[in-house]
Amino acid sequence: MTACIKCGKQYSPARAKLGITTCLVCGDREAGQARMGWCVAQEYNKGAYQLVTDPDTLKQTNPKRTT
């Protein structure tokens, strides 16, 4: 068994073999934090939905925005 680098608990050697250094609980928490910054939007009219990570790009997607 291998120890998690975040909490120190033991986790499956199969996860360690894949190169993962955290247990399931810490890995899920870390992934949840990463997903907090994601947004999916259409960059232009009738366009495909795309992952937008830059807030300025998201502000430009609304053509009816008033300033």
HTML snippet that shows the backbone in 3Dmol.js (N, CA, C, O; Angstrom):
<script src="https://3Dmol.org/build/3Dmol-min.js"></script>
<div id="view" style="width:600px;height:400px;position:relative"></div>
<script>
const pdb = `
ATOM      1  N   MET A   1       0.846  -1.188   0.000  1.00  0.00           N
ATOM      2  CA  MET A   1       0.000   0.000   0.000  1.00  0.00           C
ATOM      3  C   MET A   1       0.891   1.251   0.000  1.00  0.00           C
ATOM      4  O   MET A   1       1.999   1.257   0.536  1.00  0.00           O
ATOM      5  N   THR A   2       0.365   2.292  -0.615  1.00  0.00           N
ATOM      6  CA  THR A   2       1.074   3.556  -0.738  1.00  0.00           C
ATOM      7  C   THR A   2       0.311   4.626   0.031  1.00  0.00           C
ATOM      8  O   THR A   2      -0.914   4.569   0.131  1.00  0.00           O
ATOM      9  N   ALA A   3       1.039   5.607   0.578  1.00  0.00           N
ATOM     10  CA  ALA A   3       0.407   6.668   1.365  1.00  0.00           C
ATOM     11  C   ALA A   3       0.068   7.867   0.490  1.00  0.00           C
ATOM     12  O   ALA A   3       0.845   8.256  -0.382  1.00  0.00           O
ATOM     13  N   CYS A   4      -1.097   8.443   0.734  1.00  0.00           N
ATOM     14  CA  CYS A   4      -1.561   9.638   0.035  1.00  0.00           C
ATOM     15  C   CYS A   4      -0.676  10.825   0.424  1.00  0.00           C
ATOM     16  O   CYS A   4      -0.323  10.983   1.592  1.00  0.00           O
ATOM     17  N   ILE A   5      -0.321  11.658  -0.559  1.00  0.00           N
ATOM     18  CA  ILE A   5       0.532  12.812  -0.250  1.00  0.00           C
ATOM     19  C   ILE A   5      -0.232  13.933   0.446  1.00  0.00           C
ATOM     20  O   ILE A   5       0.387  14.819   1.036  1.00  0.00           O
ATOM     21  N   LYS A   6      -1.557  13.915   0.390  1.00  0.00           N
ATOM     22  CA  LYS A   6      -2.376  14.960   1.016  1.00  0.00           C
ATOM     23  C   LYS A   6      -2.734  14.625   2.466  1.00  0.00           C
ATOM     24  O   LYS A   6      -2.536  15.437   3.370  1.00  0.00           O
ATOM     25  N   CYS A   7      -3.269  13.404   2.672  1.00  0.00           N
ATOM     26  CA  CYS A   7      -3.772  13.058   4.010  1.00  0.00           C
ATOM     27  C   CYS A   7      -2.960  11.964   4.706  1.00  0.00           C
ATOM     28  O   CYS A   7      -3.097  11.776   5.914  1.00  0.00           O
ATOM     29  N   GLY A   8      -2.128  11.250   3.974  1.00  0.00           N
ATOM     30  CA  GLY A   8      -1.295  10.219   4.572  1.00  0.00           C
ATOM     31  C   GLY A   8      -1.958   8.855   4.692  1.00  0.00           C
ATOM     32  O   GLY A   8      -1.322   7.910   5.158  1.00  0.00           O
ATOM     33  N   LYS A   9      -3.227   8.725   4.284  1.00  0.00           N
ATOM     34  CA  LYS A   9      -3.904   7.434   4.352  1.00  0.00           C
ATOM     35  C   LYS A   9      -3.398   6.515   3.254  1.00  0.00           C
ATOM     36  O   LYS A   9      -2.917   6.974   2.218  1.00  0.00           O
ATOM     37  N   GLN A  10      -3.508   5.228   3.486  1.00  0.00           N
ATOM     38  CA  GLN A  10      -3.078   4.236   2.506  1.00  0.00           C
ATOM     39  C   GLN A  10      -4.108   4.122   1.386  1.00  0.00           C
ATOM     40  O   GLN A  10      -5.312   4.186   1.634  1.00  0.00           O
ATOM     41  N   TYR A  11      -3.629   3.951   0.144  1.00  0.00           N
ATOM     42  CA  TYR A  11      -4.526   3.732  -0.974  1.00  0.00           C
ATOM     43  C   TYR A  11      -3.999   2.619  -1.856  1.00  0.00           C
ATOM     44  O   TYR A  11      -2.873   2.154  -1.681  1.00  0.00           O
ATOM     45  N   SER A  12      -4.807   2.201  -2.791  1.00  0.00           N
ATOM     46  CA  SER A  12      -4.548   1.036  -3.627  1.00  0.00           C
ATOM     47  C   SER A  12      -3.243   1.162  -4.424  1.00  0.00           C
ATOM     48  O   SER A  12      -2.949   2.219  -4.980  1.00  0.00           O
ATOM     49  N   PRO A  13      -2.463   0.071  -4.473  1.00  0.00           N
ATOM     50  CA  PRO A  13      -1.241   0.091  -5.285  1.00  0.00           C
ATOM     51  C   PRO A  13      -1.536   0.247  -6.786  1.00  0.00           C
ATOM     52  O   PRO A  13      -0.674   0.691  -7.545  1.00  0.00           O
ATOM     53  N   ALA A  14      -2.748  -0.116  -7.210  1.00  0.00           N
ATOM     54  CA  ALA A  14      -3.114   0.045  -8.618  1.00  0.00           C
ATOM     55  C   ALA A  14      -3.150   1.534  -8.990  1.00  0.00           C
ATOM     56  O   ALA A  14      -2.761   1.909 -10.096  1.00  0.00           O
ATOM     57  N   ARG A  15      -3.618   2.374  -8.066  1.00  0.00           N
ATOM     58  CA  ARG A  15      -3.614   3.825  -8.306  1.00  0.00           C
ATOM     59  C   ARG A  15      -2.183   4.342  -8.389  1.00  0.00           C
ATOM     60  O   ARG A  15      -1.871   5.185  -9.230  1.00  0.00           O
ATOM     61  N   ALA A  16      -1.330   3.847  -7.532  1.00  0.00           N
ATOM     62  CA  ALA A  16       0.068   4.268  -7.543  1.00  0.00           C
ATOM     63  C   ALA A  16       0.750   3.846  -8.843  1.00  0.00           C
ATOM     64  O   ALA A  16       1.591   4.572  -9.372  1.00  0.00           O
ATOM     65  N   LYS A  17       0.385   2.674  -9.351  1.00  0.00           N
ATOM     66  CA  LYS A  17       0.965   2.183 -10.599  1.00  0.00           C
ATOM     67  C   LYS A  17       0.579   3.087 -11.773  1.00  0.00           C
ATOM     68  O   LYS A  17       1.336   3.211 -12.736  1.00  0.00           O
ATOM     69  N   LEU A  18      -0.591   3.715 -11.693  1.00  0.00           N
ATOM     70  CA  LEU A  18      -1.038   4.646 -12.728  1.00  0.00           C
ATOM     71  C   LEU A  18      -0.400   6.029 -12.588  1.00  0.00           C
ATOM     72  O   LEU A  18      -0.586   6.889 -13.449  1.00  0.00           O
ATOM     73  N   GLY A  19       0.344   6.240 -11.517  1.00  0.00           N
ATOM     74  CA  GLY A  19       1.004   7.521 -11.304  1.00  0.00           C
ATOM     75  C   GLY A  19       0.209   8.488 -10.460  1.00  0.00           C
ATOM     76  O   GLY A  19       0.581   9.655 -10.341  1.00  0.00           O
ATOM     77  N   ILE A  20      -0.883   8.026  -9.871  1.00  0.00           N
ATOM     78  CA  ILE A  20      -1.737   8.874  -9.035  1.00  0.00           C
ATOM     79  C   ILE A  20      -1.170   8.868  -7.620  1.00  0.00           C
ATOM     80  O   ILE A  20      -0.903   7.804  -7.062  1.00  0.00           O
ATOM     81  N   THR A  21      -0.986  10.041  -7.043  1.00  0.00           N
ATOM     82  CA  THR A  21      -0.333  10.137  -5.730  1.00  0.00           C
ATOM     83  C   THR A  21      -1.297  10.436  -4.590  1.00  0.00           C
ATOM     84  O   THR A  21      -0.862  10.635  -3.455  1.00  0.00           O
ATOM     85  N   THR A  22      -2.612  10.473  -4.871  1.00  0.00           N
ATOM     86  CA  THR A  22      -3.595  10.761  -3.827  1.00  0.00           C
ATOM     87  C   THR A  22      -4.619   9.637  -3.712  1.00  0.00           C
ATOM     88  O   THR A  22      -4.813   8.858  -4.646  1.00  0.00           O
ATOM     89  N   CYS A  23      -5.268   9.567  -2.557  1.00  0.00           N
ATOM     90  CA  CYS A  23      -6.336   8.593  -2.356  1.00  0.00           C
ATOM     91  C   CYS A  23      -7.588   9.064  -3.101  1.00  0.00           C
ATOM     92  O   CYS A  23      -7.602  10.169  -3.643  1.00  0.00           O
ATOM     93  N   LEU A  24      -8.634   8.242  -3.132  1.00  0.00           N
ATOM     94  CA  LEU A  24      -9.857   8.598  -3.845  1.00  0.00           C
ATOM     95  C   LEU A  24     -10.508   9.857  -3.293  1.00  0.00           C
ATOM     96  O   LEU A  24     -10.967  10.702  -4.061  1.00  0.00           O
ATOM     97  N   VAL A  25     -10.554   9.992  -1.990  1.00  0.00           N
ATOM     98  CA  VAL A  25     -11.218  11.139  -1.364  1.00  0.00           C
ATOM     99  C   VAL A  25     -10.487  12.441  -1.702  1.00  0.00           C
ATOM    100  O   VAL A  25     -11.113  13.420  -2.108  1.00  0.00           O
ATOM    101  N   CYS A  26      -9.168  12.450  -1.535  1.00  0.00           N
ATOM    102  CA  CYS A  26      -8.387  13.659  -1.822  1.00  0.00           C
ATOM    103  C   CYS A  26      -8.380  13.959  -3.319  1.00  0.00           C
ATOM    104  O   CYS A  26      -8.427  15.124  -3.714  1.00  0.00           O
ATOM    105  N   GLY A  27      -8.321  12.928  -4.150  1.00  0.00           N
ATOM    106  CA  GLY A  27      -8.346  13.116  -5.595  1.00  0.00           C
ATOM    107  C   GLY A  27      -9.664  13.711  -6.061  1.00  0.00           C
ATOM    108  O   GLY A  27      -9.683  14.572  -6.940  1.00  0.00           O
ATOM    109  N   ASP A  28     -10.768  13.256  -5.477  1.00  0.00           N
ATOM    110  CA  ASP A  28     -12.081  13.783  -5.835  1.00  0.00           C
ATOM    111  C   ASP A  28     -12.206  15.242  -5.399  1.00  0.00           C
ATOM    112  O   ASP A  28     -12.757  16.063  -6.132  1.00  0.00           O
ATOM    113  N   ARG A  29     -11.708  15.559  -4.235  1.00  0.00           N
ATOM    114  CA  ARG A  29     -11.746  16.940  -3.734  1.00  0.00           C
ATOM    115  C   ARG A  29     -10.925  17.853  -4.653  1.00  0.00           C
ATOM    116  O   ARG A  29     -11.353  18.960  -4.979  1.00  0.00           O
ATOM    117  N   GLU A  30      -9.749  17.384  -5.066  1.00  0.00           N
ATOM    118  CA  GLU A  30      -8.880  18.148  -5.953  1.00  0.00           C
ATOM    119  C   GLU A  30      -9.538  18.371  -7.323  1.00  0.00           C
ATOM    120  O   GLU A  30      -9.453  19.461  -7.888  1.00  0.00           O
ATOM    121  N   ALA A  31     -10.186  17.344  -7.843  1.00  0.00           N
ATOM    122  CA  ALA A  31     -10.868  17.453  -9.129  1.00  0.00           C
ATOM    123  C   ALA A  31     -12.059  18.408  -9.030  1.00  0.00           C
ATOM    124  O   ALA A  31     -12.332  19.156  -9.969  1.00  0.00           O
ATOM    125  N   GLY A  32     -12.757  18.387  -7.919  1.00  0.00           N
ATOM    126  CA  GLY A  32     -13.888  19.298  -7.711  1.00  0.00           C
ATOM    127  C   GLY A  32     -13.439  20.747  -7.711  1.00  0.00           C
ATOM    128  O   GLY A  32     -14.122  21.609  -8.264  1.00  0.00           O
ATOM    129  N   GLN A  33     -12.304  21.021  -7.100  1.00  0.00           N
ATOM    130  CA  GLN A  33     -11.758  22.379  -7.095  1.00  0.00           C
ATOM    131  C   GLN A  33     -11.391  22.824  -8.505  1.00  0.00           C
ATOM    132  O   GLN A  33     -11.616  23.978  -8.870  1.00  0.00           O
ATOM    133  N   ALA A  34     -10.832  21.921  -9.296  1.00  0.00           N
ATOM    134  CA  ALA A  34     -10.451  22.249 -10.677  1.00  0.00           C
ATOM    135  C   ALA A  34     -11.688  22.541 -11.519  1.00  0.00           C
ATOM    136  O   ALA A  34     -11.658  23.426 -12.374  1.00  0.00           O
ATOM    137  N   ARG A  35     -12.779  21.803 -11.285  1.00  0.00           N
ATOM    138  CA  ARG A  35     -13.998  21.993 -12.069  1.00  0.00           C
ATOM    139  C   ARG A  35     -14.727  23.291 -11.736  1.00  0.00           C
ATOM    140  O   ARG A  35     -15.574  23.734 -12.511  1.00  0.00           O
ATOM    141  N   MET A  36     -14.417  23.900 -10.611  1.00  0.00           N
ATOM    142  CA  MET A  36     -15.091  25.137 -10.219  1.00  0.00           C
ATOM    143  C   MET A  36     -14.819  26.267 -11.216  1.00  0.00           C
ATOM    144  O   MET A  36     -15.628  27.189 -11.320  1.00  0.00           O
ATOM    145  N   GLY A  37     -13.723  26.221 -11.938  1.00  0.00           N
ATOM    146  CA  GLY A  37     -13.375  27.281 -12.870  1.00  0.00           C
ATOM    147  C   GLY A  37     -13.817  27.015 -14.297  1.00  0.00           C
ATOM    148  O   GLY A  37     -13.472  27.781 -15.198  1.00  0.00           O
ATOM    149  N   TRP A  38     -14.562  25.961 -14.523  1.00  0.00           N
ATOM    150  CA  TRP A  38     -14.971  25.607 -15.877  1.00  0.00           C
ATOM    151  C   TRP A  38     -16.320  26.216 -16.222  1.00  0.00           C
ATOM    152  O   TRP A  38     -17.194  26.343 -15.365  1.00  0.00           O
ATOM    153  N   CYS A  39     -16.480  26.589 -17.475  1.00  0.00           N
ATOM    154  CA  CYS A  39     -17.746  27.092 -17.976  1.00  0.00           C
ATOM    155  C   CYS A  39     -17.870  26.667 -19.429  1.00  0.00           C
ATOM    156  O   CYS A  39     -16.897  26.750 -20.178  1.00  0.00           O
ATOM    157  N   VAL A  40     -19.044  26.213 -19.840  1.00  0.00           N
ATOM    158  CA  VAL A  40     -19.280  25.824 -21.229  1.00  0.00           C
ATOM    159  C   VAL A  40     -20.250  26.824 -21.834  1.00  0.00           C
ATOM    160  O   VAL A  40     -21.325  27.071 -21.287  1.00  0.00           O
ATOM    161  N   ALA A  41     -19.860  27.404 -22.978  1.00  0.00           N
ATOM    162  CA  ALA A  41     -20.688  28.417 -23.624  1.00  0.00           C
ATOM    163  C   ALA A  41     -20.456  28.393 -25.127  1.00  0.00           C
ATOM    164  O   ALA A  41     -19.502  27.786 -25.616  1.00  0.00           O
ATOM    165  N   GLN A  42     -21.348  29.065 -25.851  1.00  0.00           N
ATOM    166  CA  GLN A  42     -21.173  29.250 -27.285  1.00  0.00           C
ATOM    167  C   GLN A  42     -20.357  30.517 -27.495  1.00  0.00           C
ATOM    168  O   GLN A  42     -20.728  31.583 -27.003  1.00  0.00           O
ATOM    169  N   GLU A  43     -19.252  30.409 -28.219  1.00  0.00           N
ATOM    170  CA  GLU A  43     -18.413  31.588 -28.429  1.00  0.00           C
ATOM    171  C   GLU A  43     -19.001  32.537 -29.466  1.00  0.00           C
ATOM    172  O   GLU A  43     -18.657  33.718 -29.471  1.00  0.00           O
ATOM    173  N   TYR A  44     -19.869  32.059 -30.333  1.00  0.00           N
ATOM    174  CA  TYR A  44     -20.508  32.919 -31.320  1.00  0.00           C
ATOM    175  C   TYR A  44     -21.886  32.352 -31.629  1.00  0.00           C
ATOM    176  O   TYR A  44     -22.182  31.212 -31.270  1.00  0.00           O
ATOM    177  N   ASN A  45     -22.726  33.134 -32.289  1.00  0.00           N
ATOM    178  CA  ASN A  45     -24.092  32.733 -32.577  1.00  0.00           C
ATOM    179  C   ASN A  45     -24.122  31.436 -33.397  1.00  0.00           C
ATOM    180  O   ASN A  45     -23.397  31.313 -34.384  1.00  0.00           O
ATOM    181  N   LYS A  46     -24.929  30.504 -33.007  1.00  0.00           N
ATOM    182  CA  LYS A  46     -25.094  29.202 -33.648  1.00  0.00           C
ATOM    183  C   LYS A  46     -23.803  28.388 -33.714  1.00  0.00           C
ATOM    184  O   LYS A  46     -23.655  27.520 -34.574  1.00  0.00           O
ATOM    185  N   GLY A  47     -22.896  28.663 -32.826  1.00  0.00           N
ATOM    186  CA  GLY A  47     -21.643  27.916 -32.780  1.00  0.00           C
ATOM    187  C   GLY A  47     -21.753  26.740 -31.839  1.00  0.00           C
ATOM    188  O   GLY A  47     -22.741  26.589 -31.120  1.00  0.00           O
ATOM    189  N   ALA A  48     -20.741  25.919 -31.852  1.00  0.00           N
ATOM    190  CA  ALA A  48     -20.698  24.767 -30.960  1.00  0.00           C
ATOM    191  C   ALA A  48     -20.345  25.224 -29.543  1.00  0.00           C
ATOM    192  O   ALA A  48     -19.663  26.230 -29.351  1.00  0.00           O
ATOM    193  N   TYR A  49     -20.816  24.477 -28.577  1.00  0.00           N
ATOM    194  CA  TYR A  49     -20.461  24.778 -27.200  1.00  0.00           C
ATOM    195  C   TYR A  49     -19.004  24.415 -26.984  1.00  0.00           C
ATOM    196  O   TYR A  49     -18.534  23.380 -27.458  1.00  0.00           O
ATOM    197  N   GLN A  50     -18.279  25.287 -26.254  1.00  0.00           N
ATOM    198  CA  GLN A  50     -16.861  25.088 -26.004  1.00  0.00           C
ATOM    199  C   GLN A  50     -16.554  25.390 -24.549  1.00  0.00           C
ATOM    200  O   GLN A  50     -17.269  26.145 -23.890  1.00  0.00           O
ATOM    201  N   LEU A  51     -15.483  24.790 -24.064  1.00  0.00           N
ATOM    202  CA  LEU A  51     -15.029  25.050 -22.708  1.00  0.00           C
ATOM    203  C   LEU A  51     -14.373  26.427 -22.674  1.00  0.00           C
ATOM    204  O   LEU A  51     -13.435  26.689 -23.427  1.00  0.00           O
ATOM    205  N   VAL A  52     -14.860  27.302 -21.806  1.00  0.00           N
ATOM    206  CA  VAL A  52     -14.313  28.649 -21.673  1.00  0.00           C
ATOM    207  C   VAL A  52     -13.716  28.774 -20.281  1.00  0.00           C
ATOM    208  O   VAL A  52     -14.417  28.614 -19.281  1.00  0.00           O
ATOM    209  N   THR A  53     -12.422  29.060 -20.217  1.00  0.00           N
ATOM    210  CA  THR A  53     -11.759  29.202 -18.926  1.00  0.00           C
ATOM    211  C   THR A  53     -11.344  30.637 -18.644  1.00  0.00           C
ATOM    212  O   THR A  53     -11.017  30.972 -17.505  1.00  0.00           O
ATOM    213  N   ASP A  54     -11.352  31.496 -19.671  1.00  0.00           N
ATOM    214  CA  ASP A  54     -10.964  32.889 -19.515  1.00  0.00           C
ATOM    215  C   ASP A  54     -12.215  33.749 -19.331  1.00  0.00           C
ATOM    216  O   ASP A  54     -13.080  33.750 -20.206  1.00  0.00           O
ATOM    217  N   PRO A  55     -12.338  34.479 -18.219  1.00  0.00           N
ATOM    218  CA  PRO A  55     -13.534  35.298 -17.984  1.00  0.00           C
ATOM    219  C   PRO A  55     -13.746  36.368 -19.058  1.00  0.00           C
ATOM    220  O   PRO A  55     -14.890  36.695 -19.373  1.00  0.00           O
ATOM    221  N   ASP A  56     -12.676  36.916 -19.624  1.00  0.00           N
ATOM    222  CA  ASP A  56     -12.826  37.935 -20.666  1.00  0.00           C
ATOM    223  C   ASP A  56     -13.469  37.350 -21.915  1.00  0.00           C
ATOM    224  O   ASP A  56     -14.288  38.012 -22.552  1.00  0.00           O
ATOM    225  N   THR A  57     -13.117  36.130 -22.274  1.00  0.00           N
ATOM    226  CA  THR A  57     -13.723  35.465 -23.420  1.00  0.00           C
ATOM    227  C   THR A  57     -15.210  35.264 -23.167  1.00  0.00           C
ATOM    228  O   THR A  57     -16.024  35.443 -24.073  1.00  0.00           O
ATOM    229  N   LEU A  58     -15.563  34.900 -21.965  1.00  0.00           N
ATOM    230  CA  LEU A  58     -16.966  34.685 -21.623  1.00  0.00           C
ATOM    231  C   LEU A  58     -17.760  35.985 -21.733  1.00  0.00           C
ATOM    232  O   LEU A  58     -18.911  35.971 -22.170  1.00  0.00           O
ATOM    233  N   LYS A  59     -17.160  37.101 -21.344  1.00  0.00           N
ATOM    234  CA  LYS A  59     -17.841  38.399 -21.439  1.00  0.00           C
ATOM    235  C   LYS A  59     -18.082  38.789 -22.886  1.00  0.00           C
ATOM    236  O   LYS A  59     -19.064  39.471 -23.182  1.00  0.00           O
ATOM    237  N   GLN A  60     -17.209  38.372 -23.795  1.00  0.00           N
ATOM    238  CA  GLN A  60     -17.347  38.719 -25.208  1.00  0.00           C
ATOM    239  C   GLN A  60     -18.383  37.867 -25.921  1.00  0.00           C
ATOM    240  O   GLN A  60     -18.785  38.208 -27.034  1.00  0.00           O
ATOM    241  N   THR A  61     -18.825  36.780 -25.323  1.00  0.00           N
ATOM    242  CA  THR A  61     -19.777  35.889 -25.990  1.00  0.00           C
ATOM    243  C   THR A  61     -21.192  36.423 -26.006  1.00  0.00           C
ATOM    244  O   THR A  61     -22.007  35.949 -26.798  1.00  0.00           O
ATOM    245  N   ASN A  62     -21.518  37.388 -25.167  1.00  0.00           N
ATOM    246  CA  ASN A  62     -22.865  37.936 -25.099  1.00  0.00           C
ATOM    247  C   ASN A  62     -22.953  39.206 -25.941  1.00  0.00           C
ATOM    248  O   ASN A  62     -22.508  40.262 -25.491  1.00  0.00           O
ATOM    249  N   PRO A  63     -23.522  39.136 -27.167  1.00  0.00           N
ATOM    250  CA  PRO A  63     -23.550  40.310 -28.021  1.00  0.00           C
ATOM    251  C   PRO A  63     -24.547  41.385 -27.549  1.00  0.00           C
ATOM    252  O   PRO A  63     -24.462  42.527 -28.000  1.00  0.00           O
ATOM    253  N   LYS A  64     -25.466  41.053 -26.672  1.00  0.00           N
ATOM    254  CA  LYS A  64     -26.473  42.009 -26.209  1.00  0.00           C
ATOM    255  C   LYS A  64     -26.088  42.655 -24.885  1.00  0.00           C
ATOM    256  O   LYS A  64     -26.921  43.259 -24.209  1.00  0.00           O
ATOM    257  N   ARG A  65     -24.835  42.520 -24.530  1.00  0.00           N
ATOM    258  CA  ARG A  65     -24.354  43.073 -23.265  1.00  0.00           C
ATOM    259  C   ARG A  65     -24.381  44.589 -23.310  1.00  0.00           C
ATOM    260  O   ARG A  65     -23.999  45.190 -24.314  1.00  0.00           O
ATOM    261  N   THR A  66     -24.829  45.209 -22.235  1.00  0.00           N
ATOM    262  CA  THR A  66     -24.814  46.676 -22.134  1.00  0.00           C
ATOM    263  C   THR A  66     -23.771  47.070 -21.125  1.00  0.00           C
ATOM    264  O   THR A  66     -23.612  46.416 -20.094  1.00  0.00           O
ATOM    265  N   THR A  67     -23.061  48.134 -21.418  1.00  0.00           N
ATOM    266  CA  THR A  67     -22.027  48.603 -20.488  1.00  0.00           C
ATOM    267  C   THR A  67     -22.315  49.977 -19.986  1.00  0.00           C
ATOM    268  O   THR A  67     -21.544  50.520 -19.194  1.00  0.00           O
TER     269      THR A  67
END
`;
const viewer = $3Dmol.createViewer("view");
viewer.addModel(pdb, "pdb");
viewer.setStyle({}, {cartoon: {color: "spectrum"}});
viewer.zoomTo();
viewer.render();
</script>
